[in-house]
Amino acid sequence: MLEKIVDIILNYVEPDDEITPDTRIKSELGMSSFDLVCFGDDLYDEFGVKIGADDFRRCDTVGKLAAYIGANC
């Protein structure tokens, strides 16, 4: 699941460093609010889990996001 999330992230950003479970989605990857909305839609299409703004605030790293999706799909 983590690899698929990273693949989706790479549709929006070109990070300088490797994306790890500890990578912060907004602050380290620089995803804009619009990118996050589109990213959330892509995650829904892939995993069937709706990710809203509050969820992104709680799941601020790639690993936390993967755990959240895993627990809710």
Secondary structure, DSSP 4 states (H G I P E B T S, - for coil): -HHHHHHHHTTT---SS---TT-BTTTTT---HHHHHHHHHHHHHHHS----HHHHHH--BHHHHHHHHHHH-
